[in-house]
Amino acid sequence: MRRRLVLSTIAVVVVVIIVLTIPVLLIVRDAEGGELPGAVLSRLAVIALAAIAAAALMAGVQARQLARPLERLARSASRVGDGDFSAAAPPPSGIEEIDAIARSLRLSANRVDRMLESERGFTADATHQLRTGLTGIAMRLELLERSSDTDVSTEAGAALAQTHELNTTLDELLSVARTGSTKERTDLDLTTLVDHQVADWQQRFAEKRRQVVVTTGITQHVMATPGLIGQVLNVLLENSLRHGRGTVAILVQDTSVTIEDEGPGIADDRAATLFDRPSDHRAAHGRGLPLARRLAESDGGRLELAHRHPPAFRLTLVPAAITTGVRPAM
């Protein structure tokens, strides 16, 4: 920026010198009978060079005075963009427009910081209440698990296992909300993960006289967080249960999972915004797929609409073979 300011100032000075010098040369030539004395040309050249040097010096000073506050403002904006809302505002520059932008940036950063702090507080409170409730449920299930009735004991054990999984998933979701990733990614057998999730949904689909069929091709181990990927699969299966029809076909192939049903499909005008968050924060529907995509991306994966008719969603994960230093799943 400084270089552009200096060069533009010098260019203006050179143009001014040329504009002023040409008439002077014409006048001198006429006065000398049509010839220009060498001494006159030398003096004009010295004057022009001195003017250009002075212009360059003044342009450098001016460029520094203008560029420094803008550079400070840019650094402050960069820190805010990186999530550091405590970044101090740059000192007043004495340039009204730059100072106005700095004040607006600081006010915006403060507002965002207050909003995030409020959300963090709410999340902490909600998490505490959820954990308290889950602990109470787990204690009751542990008592039921000791029942002499085999059916009751078996169902209580399964429900207790799901409660522990929900606690783990809650930890992973909170980690994603705070840091953008869980740091709990492990080497997973994708087929085993899918089979585990499908087993939880078979009964619900059977009650609707529908079924879930899993087909497995050649697969690779993937690097993923079990709880997060489980939640993504749950969203897709719930979406199919509520909005789809017929048999749900799941294809586990390579490092991807494709879920397809026999429903009417996705309307063309809906497909473009299918993964967008609802504009109305009070909306009760339309949050599942956007959440599923965010969870997949936070785990290094990708969730996409494979095709609209019939509706099919594909979850693609990172192969474990291209990663190192990852602990295996237990």
Sequence and secondary structure as in RCSB ss.txt:
>XXXX:A:sequence
MRRRLVLSTIAVVVVVIIVLTIPVLLIVRDAEGGELPGAVLSRLAVIALAAIAAAALMAGVQARQLARPLERLAR
SASRVGDGDFSAAAPPPSGIEEIDAIARSLRLSANRVDRMLESERGFTADATHQLRTGLTGIAMRLELLERSSDT
DVSTEAGAALAQTHELNTTLDELLSVARTGSTKERTDLDLTTLVDHQVADWQQRFAEKRRQVVVTTGITQHVMAT
PGLIGQVLNVLLENSLRHGRGTVAILVQDTSVTIEDEGPGIADDRAATLFDRPSDHRAAHGRGLPLARRLAESDG
GRLELAHRHPPAFRLTLVPAAITTGVRPAM
>XXXX:A:secstr
 HHHHHHHHHHHHHHHHHHHHHHHHHHHHHHTTS   HHHHHHHHHHHHHHHHHHHHHHHHHHHHHHHHHHHHHH
HHHHHHTT TT       S HHHHHHHHHHHHHHHHHHHHHHHHHHHHHHHHHHHHHHHHHHHHHHHHHHT S H
HHHHHHHHHHHHHHHHHHHHHHHHHHHHHSS S  EEE HHHHHHHHHHHHHHHHHHTT  EEEEEEEE  EEE 
HHHHHHHHHHHHHHHHHH  S EEEEEEETEEEEE SS    HHHHTTTTS  SSTT SSS HHHHHHHHHHHTT
 EEEEEETTTTEEEEE EEGGG  S  B  
